[in-house]
Amino acid sequence: MRVCLRLALLLFAAVIRADVIPAPLFTDGAVLQRDKPLPVWGRADAGEKVAVSFRGETVHATAGPDGRWIVFLQAAPASAEGTVLTLSGKNLVTLRDIVVGDVWLASGQSNMEWPVSRAANAEQEIASARYPLLRQIRIERTVGEAPADLVKTTGWQPSTPATVGAFSAVAYFFARELHQKLGIPFGIINSSWGGTPVEAWMSPAALASDPRFAVVQERWQKVLADFPAANAAFDRRLADWTQAEAAAKAGNAAVHADWIRKNPRPRPPRGPADPWSPAGLFNGMINPLLPCALRGTIWYQGENNVDRAAEYHALFSAMITTWRAHFAQGDFPFYWVNLANFNAPGDPTGVAYAFLREAQTKTLALPNTGQALAIDIGHADDIHPTNKQDVGRRLALLAKRRVYDLVVDDTGPTFASITREGTALRVRFTNAETGLIARDKPVQSLEVAGADKVFRPALGKIDRDMLIVSSPQVKQPVAVRYAWRNAPEANLYNGAGLPAVPFRSDDW
């Protein structure tokens, strides 16, 4: 009886005792942000005393009624020396090989999620990945109905041939460029999910910040209302497909493979806990990161908002503004990729991507933002171009100049104004001080229109840092467009080799 009582008491003690649990970002091998006060936080019993020690400094906190606690360590300079970080309360948590450098949050949809293993020249990139101080932590795909504190992660992993294949390719090539130049540790927080719209990454506060965003919730409520019937229809289609697939499998492998190609598995309808749910990915994959100290954010998303491009500028701007408010570190750098050239099957207009790119460009009105162009390095027939090296390099140019004060050009020619000169339009640019260059052939993808608003193909003549555009079909031009198609041939650059930003002078 005494033995049973003792075991019962031990079990009861284990149940009532809550271990100190660090937030998901604090694992062995973590990279902490240099030169900023360092928040360290987590969970414990309500009222539990927690001590956090790092590099000779110890800071104490008391868990609140909800079990949350947070401390702020003093800002520290960059250091490649792995150090121990301890958290102690009723238990002791020891985290090893903690370094201090720059931490960048990488987020968005599939082109940010796209791994090194599927990038161009993947075999060589993986074999040469020997950067123990360039590390990634992958946030697992998680949809949250409400803002969450916890999320599963891979833990921090150094870039080695064994690990780098799973890294975000864009983020890895971005960070590698900077790590090689600066020599300090770099950390990538990879929180991305393919095929997701911007509204899923917006916080509840962002979605409530503008009456125009009510349409987002209205659309989603209709999706939820239609879900039971749509799901029942899906179940019937799946049952029929499964039966037909079994019959095809009875034949030889080639017949089965051909049948699968022609008859893809039915997709389930969107509904509860779907990654498209407004704020669902912010709740599940961004909120658990708050209030991590960051150097900045890189973002690659927009493809899943192309059919509603007119909404994107306001939604994206609100997302950036509220992310900054939630992280409470001022207007930290936020850089994104302007969408690559892609033919976009199903778009009868041929210009849906052009309007989404314009919405991205308009968002540069926010402070401390920048965009890297991919208009010339995509694949017209593949929404996932494999040249992620140049995308990462162009993002890194923004950071080199604007964060690290290096002397580099970081932006291509950007439309400024037009003036009429007879039957031609003279186009002026910013970021063209090094001159304009047409690569391989005369400037492509130019159009002009007259008062009838009908655009005709046009020719362009480079005049140092300006462009003179005309068309024999338009005698009195009033507007010009460049690369205003889903997949234009974009070959206009500045002397630094950076592509011109697609533009239109009209607002039609």
C-alpha positions, 0 to 999 in steps of 0.5 A: 500500500505504501508503494502504491501511495508513493507512486500515486504521489509521484504521478500526481506531482508530475501532473501538477508540475508544468515544465518551463517550455521555451517558445518554438524558436528556441532550440539547439543551434538557434541564431539570435538577432544581434544589436537588439534587445533579445526577447526570450519567452515561453510557458510555465506554471502560473506564478512560476519564477523563471531565470534565463541565462546567456553569456554571463547575463541572467534575467528573471521573470514570473509567469503570468496567470496564463502561464506566459513569461518573457524576458529581454536580454541585453543587445549583443554584437554578432558572434560565431562562437556557440554559447549555452542558453539556459532557462530554469524554473521547476526544471532546467532547459539547456540550449547549446550552440547558440550564435548571434547574427542576423535573423530574416523571416522568409514567408509566402507561398510556393516560390518561397517554400520551393526547396534547394533540392528542386532549384536549378543546379541543385546537385552542385548547390547541395554539395557545396553547402558548407556554411555551419553559421547559415541556419534555417528553422522550418515552421511546420504547416499549421492553420490556426482558428485563433492566434496560437503560441506554439507551433512545431518546427524542424529546429535550427539546422546548419546548411550542410549537404545533408540538410540544405536540400530542404531549405527555402531556395530563395531564402538560402541564396539570399542569406548565402550572398549576405553571409559570404559578404559579411561573415556573420551568422545568418538565421532563416525562419522559413514560414511559408506554404504553397498555394496560399493567398495573402489574406491567410497571412494577415492577422485578425487585426489587419483584416479588421483594419479596413471596411474594404476587407469585409469582402474577404470574410464574406467570401470565406463565409460562403465557402463554409456555407457551401462546404457540406454540399461540396464535400458530399459531391467530392466524396462521390467523385472520389469514390467513382475515381477510385473505382476507375483508377483500380480498373486502370491499375489492373492493366500495365504500368504504362496504361495506369500512368497515362490514365492518372495523367489524364484523370488527376485525383479529385481535389477536396473542396475548401472548408474548415481548417483550410490554409485559405482561411482568412488569418489562418496562417498568421494565427498558426505560423506567424503569431507563435514567432512573436515577438522574435527579434528580426533584421527583416522579412523577405516575401514571395507571394501573389500568384494566388491573388492574381484573379483579384489583383485590384484588392492586393495593394490594400491587403498586402500593405495592411499585412506589412503594416500590422506584421510590423506592429505585432513584432514591435520593432518599428518599420523593419525592412520588408522586401518581396519578389515582384512576380515572374513571367508566367503565361497563366492558363485560364486568364483570357485577358493575358494581363492579370499578372501585370496588374498584380505586379503593379499592386506590388510595386504600389506597395513600395509607398510604405517605408523601408520596403523594396522589391526584387524583379523576376520578370526576366528570369521566370519560365513562361510555362511554369509557375515555379521557375527554378532559377532561385539563385538570381531571385535570392541575389536580387533580394540580397542587393536590396539588403546590401544597400539599405541594411548593410550600407554597401555600395551597390545598385539594387533596383532597375529602371523605374518609370518616372514620366512621359512627354510628347515629342511629335509622334513619339513619347519620351520616357524618363526613369529613375534608377537609370543613371548608369544608362539603359541597355536592351539585351540581345535585341531592340527593346521588346514588349513596348506598346503605345495608345492614342486617345482611343485607348487601343494599345499597339506594338511599339518600337523603342530607341534608347537615348542614354537614360531615356527611351523614345517610343513610337508606333507607325499605327499611333500618330498621336500617342498619349500612353505607353506600356512596357512588359504589360503582359503575363509573360512578356519578353522583358529585355530592358536593363540599366547598366548594373544589369537590373531589369526595368520595372514593368509599367504603364503611364495610363490608369485605364 
